[in-house]
Amino acid sequence: MAYVIGLPCVDVKDRSCIDECPVDCIYEGRRALYIHPDECVDCGACEPVCPVDAIYFEDDVPAEWGGDHAASNAAFFTGLGSPGGGSAIGPQDHDSPLVGGLPEGVSVA
């Protein structure tokens, strides 16, 4: 099991969680941040620092957000694999299909 970043992060990308993550498993997409499910060690350090409450344990994601956010986080890494840290590869110019399909500028927080 891993933590996931959900809809309130879309078009916000505060990055406080990136600074807090001890294993550098949070990656930046075009419109949102994503936690790599195979690199996350479930420490939970990212969750309390998120100013928009977008980070949850994958089984605890609020139902009102709709969609499968664990699958959305995992889908971001299709083709990217497991590079071993978000800071090493920097921001990516893509998002998961769930995030990419949302209208731009729509706040869900």
N, C-alpha and C positions, 0 to 999 in steps of 0.2 A: 504494500500500500504506500501511497505517497501523498504529499500535499499538492493541491492544484490552485491555479489562479483563474478566477472566474470573471464574469462580465463587468463588474464595477471597475476593473483595471483598463478596459477598452478606452482608448483615447485619453488616458490619464498617465499611465506609466510613471508613477512616482519614484520608483527605484530604491526606496528605503530598504525593501526586502533584499535587493542585490547586495547592498552594503552589509547586511546582517548575516547573509548565508555563509556558513563556514566551509562549504564544499563547492561553492561557485556553480550551483546547478540551475540558476535562474538565467534565462536567455531573453533577449529583447527581440521582439518581432516589430513589424511596421507600426501596429496599433496597440499591441498589448505585450505583456511579459508572460513567460511560460516556464514552468518547472519541469525539468527533465525527469520522467518517472523512474528511470534506471539509475540516475545519479543522486536523487534525493535520499537522504539518510533518515528522514522523518524526525528531525530534531525539533521542528516547530519554531525555530528562531525567527523565521520570516513572518509568521502569522500576526504576532502582536504589534509589529511595527508598520503594518499596512494601514495607511490613513483612510482607505475607502472600504476596508473589510472585504477584500476580494479573495483572500487566501483561506482555504479550508482543507481539512483532511478529505480525501476524495469521496468518502462515504457520507460526509456531512455537508456537502454543497447544498445551499438552499434550493428547494424544488421550484420556487417561483422564478428562478433564472432560466429554467427550461434547458433543453439540450444536455448532452453528456460532456461535462467539462473535463473529466479525466481523459476521455477519448480525444477531446479537443486539444488538451495539452500534449498528449502523445502524438497526435497527428502533425503538430508543428514540426516534429523531429523527423518526419518521413523524408528521406533523401538527405537529411543532415546527419543522421546517425547519432553517435554519442561522442562528441568532440572533446569531452573532458573538461568543460568549463566555459561558461558564457563570456567571461572577460577575454578569453583567448581569441574568440572569433568575432566579437563585437556585434553590433546590431545587424539584424537580418532584414531583408526587404520582402518578407512574406509573413503571412499569418496562417493560423489554422483555418479550415473551411468555415467553421462556426463563426469565428471573429471576422474573417474576410467577407462573409455574407451579410454582415450588419451594415446599415446605412452609416456613413461617416458623420461624426459630430453628434451622434445620439447618445446621451448619457443614460446609463442604466443604474447608476448608483442611487 
